[in-house]
């Protein structure tokens, strides 16, 4: 379980395809504090640590195995040099600063526009049609592992767009400050919306 509050931006150091894809990620986390088998969200994707260690010059790293299914269903982020938003799993008693995030990506959205809005940036995304019912104005959404508030939702025929506001702090401490049009991002809808939709669907079938 995560909160969507990014605590480090790591960088992919190596990608080794051998069955599953082994990805090694440089991080500011002290590898001595990372347990093998621990979960770390990597730009919104919950992955299991399978190896770790200190690198040259005191740098640290951890490795994860990424399945073909995960690669097929997430944004184009599994390449050397790619920065990743990192968040370690919550511990009992941790502050819930964002919202409840599972690390299970529901789909991939595409950046439509990025424009200044005061000191912040307003970013518009095009959303897959199957996720449109789960996104609401002033609701929560996770974009590349970052908990954000939806400012606006607009349905345009078969296309739904939503917008978020990125304050300077979010731009500085996550990868979202570098978003550009046509870039693809991982989306996780609010888990509460997912269950409400399922309950509503079941209620309709039982009538």
N, C-alpha and C positions, 0 to 999 in steps of 0.2 A: 504494500500500500504506500502511496506517495501523496504529496500535496500540490505538486506543480510549482514549487519554489526551488529554482535552480541554485545549486550550491557550488558548481564549478563548470567551466567550459573545457572539456577535454579535446584532444586531437587524435584522429586515427593515425597510428604509426605504421601499421602493417595489416595486410589483408591476405589470408592464406586459404584458398579454396581447396578443400579436401573432404568431400561429402558435404558436411555442413561447412560454413565459412568461419574460420577463426579470425577474430578481429582484435588487435592489440591497441589499447587506448592510453595515451599519456594523460596523466591527471595530477592535480595538486593535492589530491587525497594522499595521506600517508598510507602506503600499501600495508604497513604493519597492522593497521586498524581495519583492514578489509578482510573478511573471512571468505575462504573458498566456499562457494555455494550461496553467497550473499546475492541479493538482488540489487541492481543499479539500473535506474531508468536512463536510457541513452537517447536523447531527443524524443522522449515519450515512449520508448520501447523498453519494457521490462526485460532485462537479460540477466543471466546467471554468471557470476564470476567463476571461471574455471582455472585461471592461473593469475599470478601477480608477481610483482617484484620491484626493487629499486632499479632505476636506470642509470645511465652515465651522468655524472655531475650531480648526483643526489635526486634526480627526477624519479618519479614513480609511475607505474603503469599497472593495468589489469587487462585480462583477456576474457573475451566472451565468445561463445559459439552462436552463430546466427543461422537459423534454418532457411532453406529455400523458400518456405512458406512466408516467413517473416520478410525476407528480401522482396518477395513478389508483392506484398501488401503494404509496404512502407515507402517513404520517399527515397529519392536517389542519394543516400547518405553513406553508403558503405564503400568508401574509397579513401585511399591514402591522402592525408592532409585535411580531411573534412572535419570541421569543428562540430562538437556534439554538446548539447545541454545535458549535464549530469545531475542526478539527484539520487541520494542513497535512500533506502527504504526507511519509513518511519519507525520509531521506537515508541513503546508505550509511554505516554506522558509528554511526547513531543507536541509543540504548538502546531495547530492546524492553520497555517497562515494563508493557504490558497483554498483549494477545495479537494474533495476526495477523488484521487486519481489512481487508476488500477495499473496503468502501464500497458494496457491492451489497446492498440491502435484500431480505430473503427473505420478509417478511410484516409484518403489523401486529398487535400484541397490545393488549389492553385492561387497564387497571389495575382490579383487583378491590377491593383494600384497601390502605390505608397506615396503619401503626400504629407507635408508639414501641417501641424495643427497646434499653433503656439510653439512651445518647446518640445511637444510630443510629435509622434507620427500617427496618422490614421492609415490603417492598412485594410484593404478590401480583399476578400477571398471568394473564389467560386467554389461552391460546395457540391459534392456528389448528391444526386437527387434522393438517394435512399437515406441520407442523414438529415435532410432538410427538416423533417418533422421534429427532430430532437434539439434544434437550436432556436433559442428565443431571446428577444431583447432583454438585457439585464441578467441573463442567465450566465452560467459558467461554461467555458470550453477550454480544452488543452491544445495548444499549438506547439508542436515540436517539444513537448514536455513542459511548457510554460502555462501556468494557470492564468487565464485572462477573462475579462468580462465582455460579453457581446454588447456592442453599442447599438447596432442596427441590423435588422434582417430584412431582405427584400427579395420577394419571389418574382422572377421575370420569366414567365412561361415555364420551360423545362429547367431553367437555371435558377438557383438560389444563391444570393450573395450575402455575406455578413461582414461586418467591420469591427475592428478592435482599435483601442488607443494604446500606443506604446509610450509610456513615460520615459524620460531620460535614463532613469535607473535601470529599467528593463532593457533598454537599448544597450546599456553599458555592460551588464552582467550576464547577458544571454546572447545567443546567435541571432536573435530577431532584429537587432539593430542593423543587420546587413541584408535584410529581405529586399528582394527586387521582383518586378513583374515577371510572371511566368514561372517563378520558383515554386516547387512543390513542397508541401509541408505535411507532417503527420497530424492527424486530428483524432482526439478522443472526446466523445460527447460526455456530458454530465451523467454519471452513473445513475442518479435519481431519475433522469429523463428516460433512460433505457428501461428501467423497471416500471415506470408509470405507463410507458407505451405498451409494454408486455401485458400489464394488468388490464389496460383498456381494450387491447386486442382480445384477450381471453374473455372479458365481460361481453364483448360483442358476439363471440362464438356461442356463448352459453344462453343467449336470449332465444 
